[in-house]
């Protein structure tokens, strides 16, 4: 039996389907989430952990991560009050992190999973090393899970008595996710980037739009790769490339990322986002036909990029060359070279930084943005490590190649 995304529709059938979705959307009476609507959504936040916000939150994370990194048993924190037990626990956290990290580096198959040039960087302990990132991420997790706020101070106490168990499990599972990204995701991203680079050089598109949430790591890897290529060039070479880009019509060199989940599309668990508002959201993000985009996503049927392109005025025929998916039943959208049998769910179910968007809202400056709740601190920790795996790999790999316009 064919699944919904394996069935191939004719161009006329797809045009009718998209027109129907737009009409359905225009009939809806819902609009942007207003301030009360956002507050109502925020009631569904996960209870039981401290949410760190703004400058004060960043300051607390930096203060605690500095202590964890140092491994000092005796220390004083300015804005964080610790119970006696928590003070001892924090003093031993450095040792826990390093023990788990060394076990990770000693993984029996790590040399088959991670390339040598990436592995050498993992053993580095400089300021930008992965181990230093983990110190900061663990500090954030400790504050969120064990912290309470009162009178501008953060109080840390391990009343449950499971501090070491939670921290050990957090880092171990996070580093397992790091390896999973190398095993599955990065090889597929390589295939996608090669296809995008080929199309870019041949003039089939001038910009790349990655659709969130699922394509976030693919976006981060591509952006890291392109920035790395530019930074290693001499100023004169960068100037030449800029002039060449302008001559070709002003290529939007850096890829763009935008969050438009399937529930924004009429007929797909629709949340009441009017097409005209979604179109305004796209225009504000400088996404239109003028930038000659290609839309990149992990996979399935391609409903979201189809609907976006329909709003921008593309025909179904034009969509065939403007939608790139890793895993799909549609030959028109699938990137060449992706092996058969790729597990779509494993790619879609990677850790996320935020839950699925609930709708669009406006900030105090009138800018349209999607509204989504943060995920649990454990998932955010795993998300950050997956992100580190992708960005570090493609940043370092780009140093080994020359860039051509």
N, C-alpha and C positions, 0 to 999 in steps of 0.2 A: 504493500500500500504506500502510495506517495505521501510524503509529508507536505505541509503547506509550502515550504521554501524549495522543495524539489520540483514542484510543478512549474512548468514553463508557460507563461502567458504570452499571448501575441502582443504586439505593440499597441494595437487598438484597445485590447482588453485592459492593459495596464493604464493607458490614458484614461479610460472610463473609470477605472478604480480610483485613480488619484483625484480626478475631478469630483467624484463622489465624496471622498474624504474631505476635500476642501469645503464643499457645500455643507457637509455635516458640521464642520468646525465653525463655519460662519453662523450657523443656527444656534450655537451654544450661547448662553447668556453670561457665562463666566468670563472673567477678565484677569488682570494681574492680581496676585495675592496682595491685599493691602496690609497695613501694619498689624491689624487685628488678626488677619488670616495667618500671617507669619508667626505671631505669638501663639496662635491656636495650634499650629503645626509643631512649635517648639515644645509643647506639652508632651510630645511623644519621645523626647530625648531619653536615652538610657539613664536611669537614675543610679546613683551610687558611686559616681566618680567626679572628681573636680575638673571643671572646664577651665583651661588656662587661656586667657585672652590678652591681646595687645602687648604693650611694652612691659608691663609688670609680669605677665606670664613668661615672656622671653627672658627677662632678667632672672626669674626664679630658676628656669631650666639651666641657664648659663652658670648660675651660682652653684647649683647642685652637681652639674656635670663636671665642673672644675674639681670639686672634692672627690668625686668618683674616679676621675682620671688620675689624680695624684696618688690615690691609695692611702692617704693619710688616715691614721687611726684617731688623731687628735685634731679637731678643727672647730671653727665657729662660723655659723651662717647668720647673715644680717637679717634677712626677711623670712627665714624658715625656722620654725621651732620644732625640735625633735624630742620624742620620748627617749629615755635612756636606752631601751632596747633598740629603737630605730637608729639611734646614733651608732650603736655597735654594728648593726646590720649595714648601714651605709659605709662604715669603715671597711667592711669585708666585701663590698660589692665589686670593687676593682678585681679582686682575686677570682670571684665567680665568673665575671665576664671573660677574663683572660683564659681561665680554664676551659670554658665552653668554646671559646674562639680557637684555641689550640687544638681541641678535639675536632673542630670543623676543618682546620687546615690539614689534619691528619686523616681525613676521610679516605677510605681505601681506594675510591675511584675518582678522587678529585682531579687528578691529572688528566683523566679521560673526559671529564665534564667541563673543566675550565681551562682555556688556553694558557700556555706558559706565560705569555706577556701579561695576562690578567692576574695570574697566580702570583707573579713576582710583586705586583702592586699590593696584593692582599697581605703580603708579609711585611710591607712597609708600615712604619709607625709614625710617619710624619703628620703634620697638622691636618692634611686632607685625607688621611688614611681611613679605611672602613672601620677600624677599631675605634677611632676617635668619634666617628659618626654614631657608633653603637653606644659609647659612653653617654652622648647627648640624648639619644632616643630612650635609653634606659632611665635616665634622670627624668625625662618627661613622663614616662610610664609610672614611675614611683610617685611622682607628685599627683598624677591623676587618680591612681588607684588607692593610695594610702593617705592622701592629703585632704584636709578640710580647711576652709577659709573663715577667718574671724578677725574683724577689726583691722583689715589690711595685711594680716599675717597668715602664713600657711603653716598648719600644724600637721606633722607627720607622726603616725603611730601605727604599729602593726598589731592591732588588737586580735586579729585572727591567728597570728603566729605562723603564717605560711609564706613569709617574705621570700626566703631562699628558694623554696619550691616554685613559686610563681615566676621569679626572675630567671631561674635556671631554665624552666620550661619555655618562657617567653623567647629567650635568645636562641635556644636550641631549635624550636619550631620556626623561628624567623629565618635562621640560616638554612634550614631545610628548604624553605620557600625560595631562598636565594639560589640554591642549587637547581631547584625545579625550573626556574626561569632560564637557566643556562641549558638545561636538558631539552626543553620544549619550545619556549617562546623565542629566544634569541636566534636560533637557526631559521625560524619562519620570518622574523623581522629582516634578516639578511636577504631573503628572497624578495620580500616586499620592497626594500630599499633599492635593490638592483633594478627592479621593474620601474620604480619611480624615477630613478636616475636616468634610465634609458629613455623614458618618455619625456623627461625634462630636457634632455639633450636634443631630442628629435622635435621638440616644440609642441608636443601633444597637450601639455599643460604648463602653466607658469606659477602655480602655487599649490600647496597641499593642505587640506583641511582634515584633521583627525577628529573623529567623533567619540565623545566620552559618554559613559565612563570606560567602556571596554578597551578602547584604543589608546588609553593614556600612556601606557608604557611604550607603545610603538611610537607615539609622538615624542616622548622624552628621549628615546634612543636616536631618532632621526635628528632632533634638534641638537643633541650633544655631538653627533657626528658632523653636522654642517658647521657648527661653531668651532669645533676643534680644527677642521680643515682651514677655516678662515684665519684662526689665530696663529697657525704655524707659517702663514705666508709673510713675506716681506711687505712693507707698506706699499711699495711700488706695484707689487703684484696684486694686492688687494684693490688698489686704485684702478688697475687695468680691468679687473673683473667687474668692479662697480660700473665702469664706463661701458663694458660689454653688455652688462645687464640692462643698462639704460638704453643702449642701442637696440636691444631685442624687444624693448617695450616695457621695461620696468618690472622684471621678475620679482615677485614677493619671495625673497630668498628663504627666510625663516618660515618653517611650517607653523600652522595655526591649530589651536585646539578649542573646541566648543562643546559644551554639554547639552545634548538634545536626546533624551531617552525616548524609547518607543512609546511610553505613555503620553507623550506630547502629540502623537500622531492620531488623528481621529480613527476610531475603530480598534485601537490597541490599548485598552484600559485607559481611555482618554481622560485627562485631568482638566479639560476645559481651557487649553491654551489656544486662543483664537489665532487663525492663520495670519491675520494682519499684524498681531503682536509678535508672533514668531518671526515674521518677515522683518519687523523693526529690530528685533534682537539680532538677526543676521546682518542687517545693514549697519547697525551700531558696531558690530564686530568686523566691519569691512569685508564681509563675505557677499559677493555678488558676481555677476557674469564678467564684470570688467577685469577681475583678477585672474580669470581663466583657471578655475580651480579643478582639482581632482579630489574626490571625497574618499577617505580611507577609513576602514573599520575592520574589526576582527572577522565578523561573518554573519551567517544565517541568510536571510532572504534579501536584505538590502532595502527594507521598507523605509528606514529613516533617511538615508541619502536620497532615495527616490523622491520622498515627500519634500525634502529641502530643495532639491533641484526643480521640482514642479513649482514650488512657490517662487523660485527665481526665474521661472520662465523657460526652462529647458524642455525639450521634447523627449519622449522615451527613447527615440533613436539616438539622441545626443548623450543620453545617460550611459550607454554601453561603453563609451570610452572614458567616462568621467567618474566611474565608481570602481574602486579597487577593494576587494575583500579577500581575506586569507582562506576562509572556509565557507563554501556556499554550494548549493545545488545549481546555481545559474552560471553557465559557462561564460556568459558575457561579462560577469563581474569578477570571476575568480582569477587570481594572479597566477600566471604560468609558473610551473616549477614546484608548487606546493604538493607534497606527497599525499597520496590517498590515505584515508583512515585517520586524519588528524582529529583529535578529540576537541570539538568546539567548546564543550562545557568546561574543560580544564583551562582554556584560555579566558573564557568569560567569567569564570569564578575565581580569578586571581583576587588577592586582597584589594579592597577599595578604601579610599580615604574618606569618602562620604557615601551616604545612602542614595538611592535613586532620587532624582530631583522631583519635587512636589509641584513645581510650577515656576512661573516667572514673577519677579517682583522688581520694584524700583528702589534704588538706594537714595540717600539724602541728596545726591547730586543729580538725580533723575536718570541715572544710568540703569538700563535693564540688565538684570542678572538672574541666573537660575537660583532657586532656593532648594537646599538639600541639608539634611541633618548629618553631623559627623558620625562615622562608624565608631565602634567600641575601641578603646585604647589598644587592645591587643591586635586588632585588625589593622589599625593605623601603623603600629610598629612593623607588622609584616609587610604592609604596603610600602613603607619607606625603604625596607631592605630590598624588596623586588625592584623598586625604582633605582636604587644604588647599583644593582647588578647590571641593569640595562644601560644606564647612563655611563658607568665606568667602562663597560666593554666597548661601546661604540666611540667614546671619547678617545680611548687609547688606540683602538684599531685605526681610527682615522689618521693618527699620527704616522702611520706606516704607509699611507697612500698619498698620491698627488691628486689635486683637484683640478678638473678641467671644466671650462665653461663652453 
